[in-house]
Amino acid sequence: MRRYYKGEVTVYLSLIFILLVTFVGGVMESASIQIAKNYRRADTNRAMECVFAEYQKELLEEYDIFALEVSYETGQYAEQNLTDRLAYYGAGDMEHKVERIQFLTDRGCSGFYDQVAIYMEQKYGMDVVKDMLGLSSVWEQQEERVESYSREEQEQQENLNHLLRENESELPDEDNPINHVGQLKRSSILSLVVPKDIAISEKMVEEQELLSSRERNEGYGEFSDVASGNGKLSTLLFGEYLLEHFSEFTDTEKTGTLDYELEYILAGKSSDKENLEAVVKRLLLLRFVPNYAYIQTDGEMRAEAQAMALTLCALLAVPAITEAAAQGILLAWAYGESIMDIRSLLKGNRVPLVKSKESWQLQLSGLLTLGTEEDHNDGQDISDGLAYQEYLRILLFLGQKNTIALRAIGMIEQNMRKIYGQPYFHADQCINRMEIKTTCKLRRGITYQYKTYYGYQ
């Protein structure tokens, strides 16, 4: 007797088995493709890290800055150098395109600036500048008052001249501090403030060689997603870095292309003498503000100025002229005190930010001999005052960030080329961030694209 069996279950299981095999095969294929992608990414990441491991050694050793010198000691920049190096390190069977790249000099030297701020924070912590954060507001206020005080000085002088013209009179030249200070302002400022036993450096560089004077390579693409903040703390940290790595007038050891490197960073001139003169003039204005503010509050000094004004105007008998002359004497006296302050600073002494009766250096009688052969006053050293380098810290903080950073990296470039034996070195051929887009073929016509970023932090 024949028996018949239905085959629905067998067919069903066969279909399930086929689907299961297809699913497993799809999973294996997907995993295989993903593994291939991961291998390609790993190859590119490894190659990128190897390329950036070729950072400029001397730049790191001398200035604590990481950067990839892309000309590879040829002095000629080409992106092909980067792709060739990627191929050398195992990423050669892929197509690479630079999506964004940043040189140390791009966007106000932001890459250089950010790296310095991070380095200084990691080295010293934020406590090194937090105490200065409150003082920075005082520095800014003094900078703002420089212009108003200079304007007031000019208005006072114009008022005095106007009164003298109206009365067809003039003040005597002899024992006249106003005229004497006017002559000092027309003379060389360095002859008034530089200690006589110190020779001013004659070093200079060709202006066309300076980084700030030539056309520079420029990167492309935004890096706002990886850039650091640029607040006051970063500015203070950057200033500390400059004070630590660059020389200035009072330093005993000077080994750079210029002797007064910090003065160059502040002034941007091509010679040491010009840079020192520009910085001294800025410090003179900065010191004039607190000096004039103090002298206005000292009753004895105001009385002394009034008495001298009465002597000068004895034959005029015009109270308005006497009052204007007294104010002019106070302005001249404050200017003379500022000269003494700079003289003290360049001598290596310390000068307080705000004056008092005890720290005031110049007598009114001494003002008349200032800058003459009878002038032998080198200034005082006030223990709780600020040294020359500390006043440079104030100027660095008040300076325009982008300009300061560009001159600093320009000074590094000069020293790298002329002092540290790297004649090919150009700061605008050194990169610190880069992102590439890679296209590679996996198999069976599958193309994979991905991006790889690397940057020094």
C-alpha positions in Angstrom: 0.0 0.0 0.0 1.5 3.2 -1.1 1.7 6.2 1.3 1.9 9.7 0.2 3.5 12.6 2.2 3.0 16.3 1.7 6.2 18.3 1.0 5.3 21.8 2.2 7.6 21.7 5.2 10.6 20.6 3.2 10.1 23.3 0.6 9.6 25.9 3.4 12.8 24.8 5.1 14.7 25.0 1.8 13.5 28.5 1.3 14.5 29.5 4.8 17.9 27.9 4.3 18.4 29.9 1.1 17.4 33.1 2.8 19.6 32.3 5.7 22.6 31.6 3.5 21.9 34.9 1.6 21.7 36.8 4.8 24.9 35.3 6.2 26.6 36.0 2.9 25.3 39.6 2.9 26.6 40.1 6.4 29.9 38.6 5.6 30.2 40.8 2.5 29.2 43.9 4.4 31.7 43.0 7.2 34.3 42.4 4.5 33.7 45.8 2.9 33.7 47.5 6.3 37.0 45.8 7.2 38.4 46.9 3.9 37.3 50.5 4.7 38.8 50.3 8.1 42.1 49.1 6.7 42.2 52.0 4.2 41.4 54.5 7.0 44.1 52.9 9.2 46.6 53.1 6.3 45.8 56.8 5.8 45.8 57.7 9.5 49.1 55.9 9.9 50.6 57.7 6.9 49.3 61.1 8.1 50.8 60.6 11.5 54.1 59.6 10.0 54.1 62.7 7.7 53.4 65.0 10.7 56.1 63.2 12.7 58.6 64.8 10.3 58.2 68.2 12.2 60.9 70.8 12.0 63.3 69.7 14.7 65.1 73.0 15.3 61.9 74.9 15.5 60.7 72.6 18.3 64.0 72.7 20.2 64.6 76.4 20.1 61.0 77.7 20.2 58.8 74.9 21.4 56.7 75.0 18.2 55.5 72.0 16.2 55.3 72.6 12.5 55.8 70.5 9.3 58.2 72.2 6.9 56.6 71.3 3.6 59.4 72.3 1.2 61.5 69.5 2.7 64.6 71.7 2.8 64.2 72.9 -0.8 62.7 76.3 0.0 60.0 75.6 -2.6 56.5 74.7 -1.4 54.3 72.2 -3.3 51.3 70.2 -2.2 52.7 67.3 -4.2 55.3 66.9 -1.5 52.6 66.0 0.9 50.9 63.4 -1.3 54.3 61.9 -2.2 55.1 61.5 1.5 51.7 59.9 2.2 52.4 57.4 -0.6 55.9 56.8 0.9 54.3 55.8 4.2 51.8 53.3 2.7 48.9 55.3 1.4 50.0 55.3 -2.2 47.2 53.2 -3.8 44.7 55.9 -3.0 43.9 59.4 -4.4 44.4 62.2 -1.9 43.2 65.8 -2.1 44.0 68.5 0.4 40.6 69.8 1.6 41.9 72.4 4.1 45.4 73.4 5.2 46.8 76.0 7.6 50.2 77.5 7.7 51.7 79.1 10.8 51.2 82.5 9.3 47.5 82.1 8.2 44.7 84.2 9.6 46.8 86.4 11.8 49.1 83.5 12.7 46.3 81.9 14.6 47.9 78.4 14.4 51.1 79.7 15.9 49.2 81.8 18.5 46.9 78.9 19.6 49.8 76.4 19.9 51.8 78.9 22.0 48.8 79.5 24.4 48.2 75.7 24.8 51.9 75.1 25.4 52.2 77.8 28.0 49.1 76.7 29.8 50.3 73.1 29.9 53.8 74.2 31.1 52.8 76.7 33.8 49.1 76.5 34.2 46.7 79.4 34.2 47.8 80.7 37.7 50.9 82.3 36.1 48.8 84.9 34.4 45.6 85.0 36.6 47.1 87.6 38.9 47.8 89.8 35.9 44.2 89.6 34.6 43.1 92.3 37.1 46.1 94.5 36.2 45.3 94.2 32.5 42.3 96.5 33.0 44.6 99.1 34.6 47.0 98.8 31.6 44.1 99.4 29.2 42.9 102.4 31.1 46.4 104.0 31.0 46.6 103.3 27.3 43.3 105.1 26.8 44.4 108.0 28.9 47.6 108.5 26.8 45.7 110.1 24.0 43.6 112.3 26.2 46.7 113.5 28.2 48.6 114.2 25.0 45.7 116.2 23.7 45.5 118.1 27.0 49.2 118.9 26.8 48.8 120.3 23.3 45.8 122.3 24.2 47.7 123.8 27.2 50.6 124.8 25.1 48.3 126.3 22.5 46.5 128.2 25.2 49.7 129.6 26.6 51.0 130.6 23.1 47.6 132.3 22.4 47.7 134.3 25.6 51.3 135.4 24.9 50.4 136.5 21.4 47.4 138.5 22.7 49.6 140.4 25.1 52.4 140.7 22.6 54.7 139.0 25.2 57.0 136.0 25.5 58.5 134.1 28.3 62.2 134.4 29.0 64.4 131.6 27.7 66.7 131.5 30.7 65.5 129.1 33.5 62.4 128.3 31.5 61.5 124.6 31.9 58.8 124.8 29.3 61.3 125.9 26.6 63.9 123.5 27.8 61.6 120.5 27.6 60.5 121.6 24.2 64.2 121.4 23.1 64.5 118.0 24.6 61.5 116.7 22.6 63.2 117.8 19.4 66.5 116.0 20.3 67.3 112.3 20.0 65.3 110.4 22.7 67.9 107.7 22.9 70.7 110.2 23.8 68.6 111.2 26.8 67.7 107.8 28.2 70.3 105.2 27.2 73.0 104.7 29.8 76.3 106.3 28.6 78.2 103.1 29.4 76.0 101.0 27.1 76.5 101.0 23.3 73.4 100.8 21.2 73.3 97.8 18.8 73.9 98.5 15.2 72.4 95.3 14.0 69.8 95.4 11.2 68.0 93.2 8.6 67.0 93.9 5.1 63.4 95.1 5.1 62.5 93.0 2.1 63.6 89.9 3.9 61.2 90.4 6.7 58.1 88.1 6.8 55.8 91.1 7.3 57.1 92.8 4.1 56.8 90.0 1.5 54.0 88.0 0.0 53.2 84.9 1.9 51.7 81.5 1.1 48.2 81.2 2.3 46.2 78.1 3.3 42.5 77.6 2.7 39.6 76.2 4.6 38.2 77.1 8.0 39.5 75.5 11.2 37.1 77.1 13.6 36.0 73.6 14.8 39.5 73.0 16.3 40.7 76.5 17.0 41.3 77.6 20.6 39.8 80.7 22.3 41.6 84.0 22.1 40.6 85.8 25.3 42.7 87.9 27.7 44.3 84.9 29.3 45.5 83.6 26.0 46.9 87.1 25.2 48.8 87.1 28.5 50.1 83.6 28.0 51.3 84.6 24.6 53.1 87.5 26.1 54.8 85.3 28.6 56.0 83.0 25.8 57.6 86.0 24.0 59.3 87.2 27.1 60.7 83.8 27.7 62.0 83.1 24.1 63.2 86.5 22.8 65.8 89.0 24.0 65.5 92.6 24.8 67.7 95.6 25.6 68.6 94.8 29.2 69.4 91.1 28.5 73.0 90.3 29.0 73.0 87.4 26.4 71.8 88.2 22.9 72.3 85.6 20.2 69.6 86.5 17.6 69.7 88.1 14.2 68.7 91.3 16.1 69.8 92.0 19.7 66.5 93.7 20.6 64.0 91.0 19.5 61.1 92.0 21.7 61.6 95.6 20.6 61.3 94.5 17.0 58.2 92.5 17.8 56.7 95.7 19.2 57.9 98.2 16.6 58.5 96.2 13.4 61.5 98.3 12.2 64.5 96.8 10.4 67.2 97.9 12.8 67.8 97.6 16.5 68.2 101.3 17.0 64.9 102.2 15.3 63.1 99.5 17.3 64.5 100.7 20.6 63.7 104.3 19.8 60.1 103.4 18.9 59.6 101.4 22.1 61.2 104.1 24.3 58.8 106.6 22.8 55.8 104.4 23.6 57.0 103.8 27.2 57.6 107.5 27.6 53.9 108.2 26.8 52.9 105.3 29.0 54.9 106.7 31.9 53.7 110.3 31.3 50.1 109.4 32.2 50.7 108.4 35.9 53.4 111.0 36.4 51.1 113.8 35.3 48.2 112.3 37.2 50.3 112.3 40.4 51.9 115.8 40.0 48.4 117.3 39.8 47.6 115.9 43.3 50.8 117.0 45.0 50.2 120.4 46.6 53.9 121.2 47.2 54.9 120.5 43.6 52.0 122.5 42.3 53.1 125.4 44.6 56.7 125.1 43.4 55.5 125.3 39.8 53.3 128.3 40.6 56.2 130.1 42.1 58.4 129.5 39.1 55.6 130.6 36.8 55.3 133.9 38.8 59.1 134.4 38.4 58.9 133.8 34.6 55.8 136.1 34.3 57.0 138.8 36.7 57.1 141.5 34.0 53.8 140.5 32.4 51.4 141.0 35.3 48.7 138.9 33.5 47.2 136.3 35.9 45.9 134.1 33.1 49.4 133.8 31.6 50.9 132.9 35.0 48.3 130.2 35.5 48.8 128.8 32.0 52.6 128.9 32.5 52.3 127.0 35.8 50.3 124.3 34.1 52.9 124.2 31.3 55.6 123.7 33.9 53.7 120.8 35.5 53.4 119.2 32.1 57.1 119.7 31.4 58.0 118.4 34.8 55.9 115.2 34.3 57.7 114.7 30.9 61.1 115.1 32.5 60.1 112.6 35.2 59.1 110.2 32.4 62.6 110.6 30.8 64.1 109.7 34.2 61.8 106.7 34.4 63.0 105.3 31.1 66.6 106.0 32.0 66.1 104.0 35.2 64.5 101.1 33.3 67.2 100.9 30.7 69.8 101.0 33.5 68.2 97.8 34.9 66.3 99.6 37.7 62.7 99.2 38.6 60.0 101.9 38.3 56.6 101.7 40.0 53.5 101.9 37.8 52.0 104.6 40.0 54.2 107.3 41.5 54.3 108.6 45.1 56.3 111.4 46.8 59.0 108.8 47.8 59.4 107.4 44.3 59.4 110.7 42.4 62.9 111.2 41.0 63.3 114.6 39.4 63.4 117.9 41.3 62.2 121.0 39.4 65.7 122.4 39.6 67.0 119.2 38.0 64.6 119.6 35.1 66.5 122.6 33.9 69.8 120.5 33.6 68.2 117.4 32.2 70.0 116.4 29.0 72.9 118.8 29.6 76.5 118.1 30.6 75.5 118.8 34.2 73.0 115.9 34.1 74.5 113.0 36.1 71.3 111.5 37.4 70.8 107.8 36.5 67.6 107.4 38.3 66.4 105.4 41.3 65.8 101.7 41.8 62.4 101.2 43.6 62.2 97.7 45.0 58.5 97.3 44.5 58.5 98.7 41.0 58.5 97.1 37.6 61.5 96.3 35.5 62.0 97.1 31.8 60.9 93.6 30.8 57.7 93.9 32.8 56.8 97.2 31.0 57.4 95.3 27.8 54.8 92.8 29.0 52.3 95.7 29.2 53.1 96.8 25.7 52.8 93.3 24.4 49.4 92.9 26.0 48.2 96.3 24.6 49.6 95.6 21.1 47.5 94.3 18.2 47.5 90.5 18.5 47.8 89.6 14.8 50.7 92.1 14.3 52.6 90.9 17.4 52.2 87.3 16.3 53.4 87.9 12.7 56.5 89.8 13.8 57.3 87.1 16.4 57.1 84.3 13.8 59.1 86.6 11.5 61.8 86.9 14.1 61.8 83.1 14.5 62.2 82.8 10.7 65.2 85.1 10.6 66.9 83.3 13.4 66.2 79.9 11.9 67.7 80.9 8.7 70.7 82.9 9.9 71.5 81.6 13.4 70.4 77.9 13.4 71.6 76.9 9.9 68.3 76.5 8.1 68.6 78.9 5.1 65.6 77.3 3.3 63.2 77.9 6.2 60.1 80.0 5.6 57.4 80.3 8.2 54.7 80.5 5.5 55.8 77.0 4.3 55.2 75.4 7.7 51.8 73.8 8.3 50.3 72.9 11.6 46.9 71.6 10.5 45.6 69.7 7.5 42.6 67.7 6.4 42.7 65.5 3.3 39.9 63.8 1.3 40.8 60.3 0.2 39.2 58.3 -2.6 40.0 54.6 -2.9 38.6 51.6 -4.7 37.7 48.5 -2.7 36.5 45.8 -5.0 33.9 45.1 -7.7 33.7 48.8 -8.5 33.0 50.0 -5.0 34.5 53.4 -4.3 35.0 54.8 -0.8 35.7 58.4 0.2 36.6 59.7 3.7 38.4 62.6 5.3 41.4 62.5 7.6 42.5 65.4 9.9 45.7 66.0 11.8 46.9 69.1 13.6 49.5 70.0 16.2 47.8 71.1 19.5 
